[in-house]
Amino acid sequence: MKDIFIKSPLNYIGGKYKILSQIIPLFPKKIDTFVDLFAGGCNVAINVEAKKIYVNDNLTYLIETYKVLNKKALKTTLAYIETRIKEFQLSLTNARGYNKLRQIYNKEKNPLDLFVLIAFSFNHQIRFNNKHEFNNPFGKNRSSFNENMKKNLINFIKKLKEKHFMFTDLSFEQFDFRFLTNNDLVYCDPPYLITLGTYNDGKRGFKGWNRLEEKLLYETLDKLNEKRVRFALSNVIEHKGKSNDILKEWLKTNPSYSINYLNNHYSNSNYHTKNRDKNSSIEVLITNYKQNTQI
């Protein structure tokens, strides 16, 4: 898989890199415009084949980082990162240098400084507080801008420059879908309601995710279907004993939608199976088209 797909240099929670080999083949063969509505780490958008690709996420600072990576020359970006690392003596153990750069970023909001911070932060994660300050702690003895991350960044930037990318930082309900046709595809990988982490609790300066948001997204997808615009939705039907009843009910009322069951690192199986593990996570890709066909 590593030889086939580009891996994002960002360790975004819920990233789809490990199951791209299952998701990508379920997309239509021909796509004019691809919209990644909840782009996150951008693992899906960077690997899809389409004439035009929209990378959208309501985390503004993430989108600003993608814009800079796309705009600046690869050599310029790498030189900036290396300069910052030397300037603040960033390493596996220098928490003081990390915290100093974090203070500067929170005042100036330079997108490349955010990337450098992510490289040395705990688990390479992206986390802000309610004041929109980056507050992920230092990844002592664990995180750094290592050769693997550098390789992923180089490959990622090269791919960004090969395709036609558009970057937007809208909530899904703000996105204007009116220009889309039946030759396009909207891909949704929203926060999973029943596996929700604190990063989407709505208390960190960005809109959270709840049952209302879940229902509104399904209504949005139904409207796309009415206009014959193709969509693909990643989600989980069950997870560790919890059930996404809103999703199940939506699927019952829309029997024409296709449910594609995915295998990931959890014990995973069709939720109709009687002998499945009750603690399994049942991940799916729901589409309003049959595989490689128009709706």
KASULDA-V895883 format. One line per field, one symbol per residue. ss: DSSP state (2 for helix, 1 for strand, 0 for the rest). psi: psi as a letter, one per 30 degrees, with the letter a starting at -180 (. if undefined). Layout:
ss->???
psi->???
//
This chain:
ss->0000000000000000222222222200000011110000000022200001111100022222222222200222222222222220000000222222222222220022222222221222000100000100010000000022222222222222220011110002220000000000111100002220022200000000002222222222222222000111111111100110222222222000011111000000000000000000111111100000000
psi->effekkkkfkikkgkgefgefeeefflkekkdkkjjfiebfgeeeffljlekkkjkkfjefeeeeeeeeeelkeeeeeeeeeeeeeeghkaffieeeeeeeeeeefefhjefeeeeeeeglkghljklafghkkgklkikgeklileeeeeeeeeeeeeeffljkkklhlleffkjffflagglkjkkilkjeggklffhfgggflkakaeeeeeeeeeeeeeeeeghkklkkklkeljhfkkieeeeeeeefiffkkjjklkafljklkffkeglkfglkjkljklgllkhll.
//
